[in-house]
Amino acid sequence: MKRRQSETNGESKRTRFDTRPDPTLYLDTINRNVLDFDYEKVCSVSLSDTNIYGCLVCNKYFRGRSMDSECFLHSINEDHHVFVSFDTLNFYILPENYQLDEQTASSLKDIRTLINPTYTDLVAVYQDATPKYDLNGRKYIPGFVGLNNFGVNDYANVILQCLAHVEPLRDFLLLNPSKLHKTNLAAKLSLLVRKMYSPNLFKAHISSHELIQYISTLTNKKFSLNHQSEPRDFLVWLLNALDKELTTELQTPLMSSIFQGKLRTQAGKSKFWMITLKLPPVTLFKDGARLEVPQIALEDLIKGTNYNIIKYPQILTLYIHRRDDSKKIAGVHGSNINPTIVKFNPSQLVVGGQKYELLANIVFTAGKDENYSMDESDQTHYKVQIRDSLRDQWLEMNDLKVEPIEKDLLFLNQTYLQVWGKMH
């Protein structure tokens, strides 16, 4: 009798929990204008990172759907009812706790696409020059969208923008999300790049928050959202980490096949991810009222190295070493940045008989920047200029700002790092 009573109570509880009203009842409460799904998938209450759901009314994340879960309590306390599972992309109504049928869920296809965009035809992605618009009518170009800067993570954003425009890596990340399920770092980078190229964004910009938070944990906060780092150091770490993960998990040496070259020095042969170019010492002086800034050709900088490259990589990365913390530059009070202008032709660079074309140019400003209210005189801010070959233009990404820039003016900035692609 006792067992029957328990079963009856359990059945009553389950029936009440599974009550299903009209499946479209709450869909008009969804607020697409607040949705972005770019943040780390962590419960905003318990900080758990398992079984996470997103509230489609307020964009907050919560754990679970059981009656004692944060997600269930949020639906009761805030009267929010529509949630999406980040694990399955299924939609649920709480507190009734039922899944939307596929016919009803089809009306939310744009939300699924926002969370996890996928591609099968890259021709459509790369050759569609028609303008795209977000929910607020702002025009954007897929692949050339701004990345949120939470304070000092511009050092990472410029590198991520560069990698998203290296064709063989970009194609692999766009086409293989299912293959990358065995990975962590590559899978998160793939998701970010797929969002960057999406023609269906709700906002004309996205955030690298989820990826950088993961990297911050992986590197014990060496690279994080809250600490300025060198883009060069971040790139070297990222290339090594991706190379190790893809080689181990997928048995593909993709990264080394794209970015790695070989050189010979007095110490012997070695592999490299990038070439470091040191600027000649400089003393600035005034010619009348004008400050004379020295210039040097990129080809001359390369010739001045003691590197003997014996294998040229598909992607040649050049780092211009400007900062010298051991001394100050005469003529510039309190500065340790060599301001020499590096002149280059974006259309062609010939190195050892190999021809390259410029894909991306990272530049920086040292000192107070208009984007910041910080008082530090040595604040450094990075931005990146990237070639849009489809529209035959160059675009400068400065945090959320994306603006055209004249090709002939690229060299006038303080170039920090360049990505060149081998011409075929």
N, C-alpha and C positions, 0 to 999 in steps of 0.2 A: 504494500500500500504506500509505503514511504517512497519507494522507487518510482511508482506511478505518479505520485504527487510532484516529485522532482522533475520527471519527464514533462509533466503538464506545465509546470512553471517555466521550464526551459523552452518548451515550444511556444508558450505565450510570449516569452521575452524575445525569441527569435522572430516570431511573426511581427511583433511590434517594431523590431529593428529593421525588417525587410519591407515595410510598408512602402508601396510605390505609387505616388501620385503622378500626374501628368509629367512626363520626362522633360518637357520644355518649360516647366513652371518657373524655374529660376534663371534661365539662360539670359534673360534681359538684364540681370544684375551684373553680368560680366563686364568688367571695365578694361577694355583693350588698351586704353591710353596709358595705363600704369604698368602694363606687362612688359618685361624685357627678358627675364630668365637668365641673365648673364652672371648672377652672383653664385657663390659657392652654395651647393645644395645641402644646407645645414638647417636643422630645426631652429627657429628663432627663439624658442623657449628652452628646450632641453640641450641644444647644441649637438644633438645626435645627427649622424650623417647617413643613417640607414632608413629605408622605407619612407622617403620624404615626398610630400605632396605640396603643390603650389596652390594657393588660394587665388582664384581668378577674379576676385573682387578687389583685393588689396595688394596682391603680389607678394605676400609674406609666405614663408615656408614653414611647414609643420610636419611632425612625425605621426605616422600611423593613421588608422581609421577605426580602431576599436573604441569602445565607449569611454575608456579612461585615457585616450590618447590626446595629445596637444591639438591635433587636427580636429577631432570631434568636439573638444571643448571650445575651440575657436568658433566653430560653426554655431554652437549654442550661444556663446557669450556675445558674438559680434553679429549674429544673424547673417552670416556669409555661408553660402550653400554649395558652390560649384568648385571642385578641386580637380587637379590633374596629377596623376602619378608620374614622377620623373623616370621611374624604372620601366613602365609599360606604355606610357602616353595614353592610358585610358582615363576617362573622365568619370567622376563620382559625385553623387549628391549626398550631402550630409545635413542633418544628423540621421536621415533615413537610411543612409549607407547602401545605396544601390548604384550600379554602374550604368552609364548611359548606353543604350543600344547603338549599334554602328550607324543606323540611319539617322538618329538624332545627333550622334557625335560627328557626322560628316559636316554639319554646319560649323564645327569648330576646327576644321581642317587647317585653317590659317594659323591657329594657335599651335597645333602639332608641328607645322612647318617652321614656326618661329623657334620652337624649342629644339628641333632637330632637323634642319634643312638637309635634303639629300639631292644628289645629282646623278643623272645617267647620260646626259648629252652635254658635253663641255663646249661643243660648237655654239649651242644656244647661249651659254654663259659668256663666252669670250667675244662673240660677234654680234650680240644684241646691243646696239648703241642707243636704243630708245630710252629716254629718261624715266627714272622710277621715282615714286613719291611715297612718303610715309603717311601715317594716319592724319597728320596735321598738314599735309600738302607740301611738305618740304622736299625739294628735289635732291636726289643723291645718285651716285654712280656705284653700282655693285663692285666690290673689290677696292673701292677708294672711299671708305667711310672712316669718320673720326673714331678714335678710341678714348674712352674716359680716362682722365688723369685724376687720381684720388689725392694728389699732393706732390708726389715725387716719383711716380712710376712711368714717367715719360721715357726714361732710359730703356725700359723694357718694351714699351709700345712701339718705339721706332724700329726696334729689331724685329718684332712680330710683323710689322707692316712690311719690312723688307722680305722676310721669309715667305710671306703670302704672295709675293710676286716673283718668286723663283719658279719658273714654269714646271720643271719635273717634280719638284717637291709639292707645289701647289696642286698639280693634277692628282698626285698620289693621295694627298689629304682630302681632296674633294670627292674622289671616286671610291675610297676604300674604308668608310666608317665601320662596316661590318667586319672587315679583316682586322681592324685595329682594336677590336673588343678585347684582345689579349693584352693590350698595352694600357698604360695609364697616361703618361706624359704625351705620347703621340696622339692618343685618342682625344685628349683635351685640346691639344693644338689643332687637330682636325676639326673639332666642333667650332672653335673660334674662327678658323679660316672659312668654314662652310657658312657661318653666319655673316662674315665679311662680304661674301659674294652673293648673298641672298637678295633676290629682287622683291622680296616680300616682307621687309622689315617694318615693324610698327613705328620705330624711331629711326631717324637718319644717321644714327651712330650706335655703337655697341660698346661693351666693356670687356676688358681682359681679366676681370676680377677673379673669376673661378680658376683660370689657368695660373695666374700669379700666386694666388693663395696656396694652390697645390705645390708650386715650385718653392714658395716660402717654407712650407713644412718640410719639403724634400731637402732643402739646403740649410735647415736650421736658421732661417731668416737672413741668410746672406743676401738673397734677392727677395725683396718684399715690396708691398705697396707703400710702406712708410719710411723707407730708407733709400736715399739716392745712391745708385751704383753706376759703374762705368758700363755703357752699352757694349763695349768691346769684351769685358769680362763676362757679361751676361750671354753674349753670343757664343763665345768659346765654350762656356759651360753647357749651353743649350745644345750645341752641335754634338758635343761629346756624349751628353746624356741621351739624346735621341739616337745617336749612332749605336750606343751600347744596347738600348732597349730594342730597337728594330732588329739588330743583329741577333740578339738573344732570343726574342720572342717570335720573330717572323723570318729569321734567317735571311734577311736582306740587308746588304751593305749600302742602302740607299744614300745615306748622308755622306759617307766617304766617297762614293762614286760621283757625287755632285760637287761637293765643296773641297775635297782634299787633294792637294798637290804634293809633289816631292821636290826637295831641293838638296843641293850639295854645298856644304860649308867646310871649313878647315877641320871641323870635328867629325865630318862624315855625312852620310845621307840621313835625311829625316823627313817626316811628313809634316804638313802644315795646313791649318785651317785658314790662315790669313797672313798677309805680308805687312810688316810694320815699317812705315816710312818715317824717318826722323827729319824734321825741318832743320835747316842750317841756323846757327845762332844769329840773333838779330838785335840791333839796337835801333830804336825808333828815334827819329828826330823831326823837328819842324822845319819845313821849307816855307818861310814867311809865316802865314797864319794857318797853313795846311799841314796836317800830320801825314808824313810819307810812310806808307805801309809797303814793305817789300813784297815782291811776287816771285814765284818760281813755277816752272812747268812741271806737271805731274810726271812726264817722261824723264825729266832730269832727276827728279827725286828717286825714281825707280832705278835709273842708271847708277845713282850714287850708293846703292846698297851693295853689300858684299855677298848677296845671295846668288847662287847659280841654280836657277829652276830647271830641273830635268824632266818634270812632268807638270804640265799646266792643267789646272782644274777646269771643269766645265763652268764653274762660277768662281771668279777671282775676287776675293775680298781684300781691300786695302784699308789699313788703319793709319791715319795721320796722327803721329804722336806730337801733340801740341803742349801738353801740360808738363812742367818741370817744377816739382815742389822744392827742389834744392836751391833754386835761385829765382830772382825776380827779373822781369824783362825791363831793361833800362828804357826810360822814356814813358813807361806806363806805370803810374804809381800803384804799388800794391798788387801787381798782376804777375802771375806765373804762367800765363797762357801766351804762347807764341802766335802772334796775329798774322803771320805771313799768309798771303793769298796764294792758293794753289790753282793754277790755271790748267784747264783740261777741255777737251772736246768731247762732249757727251756721246757723240755719234760714233766715235771710234778711238780706241786705244790699242796700239800695237806693242806687244811685249814678246820679245824673243820670236818674232815671226807670227805669233798668234794675234788675231784681231778680236777685240772685245767691244761691246757697246754697254753704256751705262744703264743699269736698271734702277738703282736707288742711290741717293746721296744724303747721308745723315749730316746735319750741321748743328751747331750749338751757339748759344749766346752765354757769355760769362758775365756775372754781375747782376744787378737788379733787372728783373724782367717784368714787362707789363702784365704778364699773366699771374704774377705772384704779389702778395702783400708781405713777403718775408723780408727781414732786414739784413740778412747775411749778404755781404758784398761779394762773396765767392759763389753765390747761387748759380748753378748751371742748368740750363734748360735745353732740351733736345727736340728737334723736329726733323721730318724726313721729306725729301722730294722724290717722287716716283713717276716713272714714265708710263703714260697711258697710250700704248701703241695703237689701240683701236681708234681713238679720236685724235691721234697725233698731237698730244699735248703733255705738258708736265704739270703735276699737281703737288702742292705742298700740304702735308698733313701736320698741323700744329695742334695737338690734342684733338678737340672736337672740330676745329676749323679745317676746312678743306677748300683750298683756293688755287686757281691756276697761277703758274709762275713762268716767266719767259725762259726758254731754254738757254739763251745767251747770257742770262744773268745768274745762272747756277753757281758759277765759280766765285762770285763776289762774296759769298757767305764763307764762314769759317768751317770748311769741310772737316768732318771728324772721321767718317768711315764711308767707304763706297763699295757697292756691289756691282760687279761687271759680269755680263754674260757673254760666253764665247759665241762669236758670229759664225754662221754656217755658210 
